[in-house]
Amino acid sequence: MIVRMSGIVAEVHEGLAVLERNGLAYEVMVCGYAVGELTACQGREVTLHTLEYYEGSSAGGNLIPRIVGFLHPEDRAFFSRFITVKGMGVRRAIKALAEPIGRVAAAIEEGDELALSRLPGVGKRVASQIIAELKGKVRSFALAAEETAAEPSQAWTDDQRDALEVLLALGERRVDAHRWLERARQLSPETRGTDEWVKVAYRIRSTATD
């Protein structure tokens, strides 16, 4: 099984990305919440943590290998648990996870049926099923997201820390603002000044919501 792959992000489309490596191009299925970050990474090398599965009917001998990619290993672990919900296949899960994993996990643990029902292709009945089967089992994913966004790392500059405070003052959620700035640090390390960090963070946000 392919569990990790690195390559240049050549293309990003709804639900999939194309990674190029050593003259080969790999089509990787990705969840909606990751499309924005991958779009911002086009032309750059990334490492995806992957799951491999076969799609089709074994009876007809028409099985097609598929790869699902995640930017973080904990996202892959959550996805593996999410698809255990009755009726939640791989394709449906990829479509449903349009929000960051930590946010979805928090909604499950809080029993927030309304928030889950707003995910693409979910609805009230499936949201209730997700809560019934996963509540109490995904708390670590929700807590990990909160802890990650609790404080900037020591590697952050004063300008980056100030940019986080500006984003919070503008009404952004800490977990979102932290994620945008962390990605900005990776993609545009040459950025200088608080205002410029805020602008880069919002550019990354816009690619995630277009």
N, C-alpha and C positions, 0 to 999 in steps of 0.2 A: 504493500500500500504506500502511495506517495503521501507523506505527512508534512512536507515542507518544500517549497520551491522559491527560487529567487530569479528575477529577470527584470528587464526594462518594460515599463508599462507603455505599450504601443497604442492601445485603443481601450476606451471605456464606453460601454453602452449600458442601457438599462438591464440590470441583472447579470452582466458579465464583463470581464476584462480580458484583454489579450496580452500575455507576457511573452517577450522575445528573449531567447537565450541560445547562444551557440548556433545561430542560423535557423532555429526552430521557433515556431509561434504556438503557444499553448492557450487554448480557450479555457478560462476559469470562471465558473459561476460565482457571483458575489451577491450578498444581501444589499438591500437598498441603502441602509445607513452607511455603508462603506463606499458607495459610488462617489460621493463628494471628495473624500480623502484621496481616492485613487485617481480621480480626475485631476486633482491638484498635483499628483505625482507623475503625470504623463511625461515621458522622456527620461524619467529617473528610475533607478533600480529599487525594487522593494522585495521584501521577503513575505510570502504568504504561508500561513499555516493551513494545511489542507486536509480535506476528507475526500476519499475516492469511492464512488459507487457506480453501479451499473443500472442503466435505464432501459426499459423495454421488456419484452416477453421471452423468457428462456424457452418456452414451448416452441416458438417459431425460430429460435436460434438467432434472434435479432437484438442482442444486448449491446448497448452502446456505452462505453466507459465515460464517466463524467467526473470532473474535479470541482469541488467547492472550496473557495479560498477565503481566509480570514486574516485580518491585519494583526490580530493578537491571539495567542494560544487559548486564553480564557474565553474568547468569543467562539472558538471552535468547540470548546468543552460545553458551553451553554447550548450551542446549536445541536450537539449530539443528544442532549437531554430534551431539548424542545421538540425534536422530531419523534420522541417516544409518545407524545400525546396522541390519543386515538384519532385517526383521520388526518394527522398532520404529516404529510409526506415531505420529501426534500424540496420539491418545487414550491409547494404551498408555504413552507417555512421560509424559503428565500424571499418570496414575495411579501410575507407578513412582517419580516424583520426590517422595517423601514426606519425604525428608531434604534438608537444605540442600545446595546445589550443590557447595560446597567439600568437603563430606564425601564426596559421591558421587565427585567427581573424584579425591580422595585414594585412595579404595578402588580405583578403576580403575588408578591409577598404581602402587599397591602390589600389584596382582593379587589383591586380597582377594575371591575368589569367594564366600566365605561371607557377607560383609557385603552384597554386591550381590544375592545370591540371596534375602535377606530383604526386599528392596524389594517392594512390592505388585505382583503379576502378573509377577514376573521369574523366579524359580526358577533352578536350577543351570545348565540348558542355556543360557538366555538370558544369565545372568551371564557364562558362559564366552565367549559370542559378543561381549558388550560389551567385555570385556577384550581379546579378540583383535583387535577392530577399532579400539579407542580408546586402548589403552595407549601412552603416549608422545606423545599428541596433546592431552591435557587437563591437563598438568602446570601450566600457567599459572593455571588456575582453582583448583587446590588450593593453589598457592603464594600466590595473591592472598588467599584466605581466611585463611591463616596469618598473612600480613603485616598484614592488616586488624586481626586480633585480637592482634597482638604487643604493642602498647602503646596505652593510651588516648590520644585526641587532646588537644591542648593546651586545647581548649575544655571539657574535663571539669573539674568541681570536685573539691576534696579528698574530699568526701563520696562522690562517684561513684567515684573511684579506690579509696577504702576499701571501697565496696560490692563492687567487682570482686574485691578480695582476700578478702572474706568469702565470696563465691560460690565462689572457687577453693578456699578452706579447707573448704568444705562438699562438695567433690568434683566440682564442675561443670567441664566442659571450658572452657578459656579462650575458644575460638572461640564457644561457645554463650553463656557469661556476657557476653562483650563484645557480642554481637549483641542480647541481651535488654536490656542497659543502654543501648545506643545507641538502641534503639527506645523505651525508657522516657524518654530525654532528649527525643525528638521528641514523644511523646504527653503526657507529664506534666512539663513543664519547671519547674513550680512546686514540685515535690517537694523537701523539705529533710530532711537527716539521713541517715546511712548506713543505718540500719535501714529507713527508708521506701523508699530506693532499692532495697534488697534485696527488699522486699515487692512493689514495682511490677514488678521484673524477674521475680519468680516468677509474678505474675499474667499477664504476657505469655507466660511459658513454659507456663502451664496452658492458655491459649487455643490454643496450638499443639499440645497433646497430648490435648485433650478429644475 
